[in-house]
Amino acid sequence: MVLEIISSEQILFQGEVESITLPGAQGSFTVLENHASLVSTLDAGTIEYVTAGERHSVPVGGGFVDVDNNRVAVCVR
């Protein structure tokens, strides 16, 4: 699945990932391959993703996420 994390200034990450955990407004949630389509707001917290077996994290001040057809687009503050 492809993950894009972007801010108004730059692309923070773009590439293939195995999973993504996001700080949703209703609590943390994880997106795996073939996840149902969704749009959600994000609270301040940390986005964690796994790529090539390595876990990475990106602190964010909030934003929103769009999940559709194994593509996860995250816009953050």
Residue frames relative to the residue before (quaternion, step in Angstrom):
aa qw qx qy qz dx dy dz
M 1.0000 0.0000 0.0000 0.0000 0.00 0.00 0.00
V 0.3698 -0.7395 0.5280 0.1939 3.56 -1.10 0.74
L 0.1307 -0.7784 0.6126 0.0425 3.55 -0.95 1.00
E 0.0297 -0.7522 0.6580 0.0174 3.55 -1.08 0.86
I 0.0429 -0.7618 0.6464 0.0080 3.57 -0.83 1.04
I 0.0569 0.8167 -0.5684 0.0821 3.58 -0.55 1.17
S 0.1815 -0.7238 0.6527 0.1311 3.52 -1.28 0.59
S 0.6879 -0.4623 0.3338 0.4491 3.59 -1.23 0.01
E 0.7061 0.4713 -0.2559 0.4624 3.60 1.20 -0.47
Q 0.8360 -0.0415 0.1075 0.5364 3.59 0.97 -0.83
I 0.4861 -0.5762 0.5470 0.3640 3.52 -1.39 0.10
L 0.2768 -0.7902 0.5289 0.1388 3.58 -0.60 1.16
F 0.7779 -0.1122 0.0739 0.6139 3.58 1.13 -0.64
Q 0.0797 0.7565 -0.6479 0.0395 3.53 -1.19 0.67
G 0.4919 0.6604 -0.4620 0.3292 3.56 -0.64 1.09
E 0.6778 -0.4726 0.3851 0.4110 3.52 -1.39 -0.05
V 0.0039 -0.7928 0.6092 -0.0178 3.58 -0.99 0.87
E 0.4705 -0.6636 0.5096 0.2803 3.54 -1.32 0.39
S 0.7857 -0.0923 0.0764 0.6069 3.59 1.11 -0.72
I 0.1432 -0.7603 0.6283 0.0820 3.55 -1.30 0.46
T 0.1104 -0.7604 0.6363 0.0685 3.56 -0.98 0.88
L 0.1185 -0.8288 0.5465 -0.0193 3.53 -0.71 1.21
P 0.4281 -0.6957 0.5102 0.2692 3.62 -1.10 0.66
G 0.1112 -0.8391 0.5315 0.0308 3.59 0.28 1.26
A 0.6319 -0.5470 0.3996 0.3767 3.55 -1.23 0.50
Q 0.7240 0.3839 -0.2254 0.5269 3.60 1.16 -0.58
G 0.7290 -0.3329 0.2137 0.5585 3.60 1.29 0.18
S 0.6581 -0.5142 0.3785 0.3991 3.56 -1.28 0.37
F 0.0347 0.7815 -0.6229 0.0047 3.54 -1.15 0.64
T 0.3280 -0.7462 0.5564 0.1614 3.55 -1.21 0.65
V 0.2027 -0.7550 0.6156 0.0997 3.54 -1.06 0.88
L 0.0852 -0.7743 0.6269 0.0140 3.54 -0.91 1.05
E 0.7132 -0.4258 0.3193 0.4562 3.58 -1.27 0.20
N 0.8328 0.1777 -0.1856 0.4903 3.57 -1.13 0.85
H 0.2623 0.7658 -0.5337 0.2449 3.59 1.14 0.61
A 0.5651 -0.5821 0.4589 0.3622 3.58 -1.15 0.59
S 0.5808 -0.5803 0.4384 0.3657 3.56 -1.15 0.60
L 0.1516 0.7799 -0.5989 0.1010 3.55 -1.09 0.75
V 0.1582 -0.7127 0.6695 0.1367 3.50 -1.41 0.35
S 0.0684 0.8093 -0.5765 0.0898 3.59 -0.84 0.98
T 0.4252 -0.6429 0.5607 0.3025 3.54 -1.23 0.48
L 0.2632 -0.7534 0.5852 0.1436 3.54 -1.24 0.54
D 0.3444 -0.7045 0.5841 0.2093 3.54 -1.14 0.73
A 0.6560 -0.4470 0.4013 0.4569 3.55 -1.30 0.07
G 0.3680 0.7066 -0.5402 0.2712 3.57 -0.99 0.82
T 0.5790 -0.5718 0.4529 0.3643 3.53 -1.15 -0.70
I 0.2557 -0.7068 0.6370 0.1712 3.54 -1.05 0.85
E 0.0795 -0.7801 0.6200 0.0283 3.55 -0.88 0.99
Y 0.0351 0.7943 -0.6055 0.0345 3.55 -0.94 0.88
V 0.2831 -0.7389 0.5920 0.1533 3.54 -1.25 0.61
T 0.0795 0.7709 -0.6258 0.0880 3.52 -0.85 1.08
A 0.8365 0.0067 -0.0696 0.5434 3.55 -0.87 1.04
G 0.7117 -0.4818 0.2472 0.4476 3.58 1.01 0.86
E 0.6433 0.5029 -0.3249 0.4772 3.62 1.27 -0.02
R 0.3340 -0.7364 0.5587 0.1846 3.55 -1.01 0.89
H 0.0655 -0.7831 0.6184 -0.0028 3.57 -0.96 0.98
S 0.1146 -0.7950 0.5895 0.0850 3.59 -1.17 0.45
V 0.1255 -0.7637 0.6320 0.0415 3.52 -1.22 0.74
P 0.2919 -0.7493 0.5603 0.1984 3.63 -0.61 1.04
V 0.0565 -0.8069 0.5880 -0.0028 3.58 -0.97 0.89
G 0.4063 -0.7158 0.5203 0.2280 3.55 -1.23 0.52
G 0.7286 -0.3147 0.2050 0.5728 3.57 1.30 0.26
G 0.2298 0.7729 -0.5764 0.1324 3.56 -1.32 -0.04
F 0.3860 -0.6902 0.5275 0.3104 3.54 -1.08 -0.76
V 0.2370 -0.7613 0.5912 0.1212 3.55 -1.31 0.43
D 0.1245 -0.7491 0.6468 0.0697 3.53 -1.21 0.72
V 0.0759 -0.7879 0.6111 0.0044 3.58 -0.70 1.13
D 0.2443 0.7637 -0.5656 0.1927 3.58 -0.73 1.05
N 0.8650 -0.0494 0.0044 0.4994 3.58 -0.87 1.02
N 0.6941 -0.5013 0.2629 0.4448 3.58 0.80 1.09
R 0.5813 0.4840 -0.4047 0.5139 3.56 1.12 0.74
V 0.0854 -0.7926 0.6037 0.0035 3.56 -0.77 1.11
A 0.0624 -0.7973 0.6003 -0.0106 3.57 -0.53 1.23
V 0.0499 -0.8071 0.5879 -0.0227 3.57 -0.66 1.15
C 0.1054 -0.7634 0.6355 0.0466 3.58 -0.82 1.04
V 0.0611 -0.8384 0.5407 -0.0318 3.57 -0.62 1.15
R 0.4004 -0.6611 0.5749 0.2686 3.50 -1.40 0.34
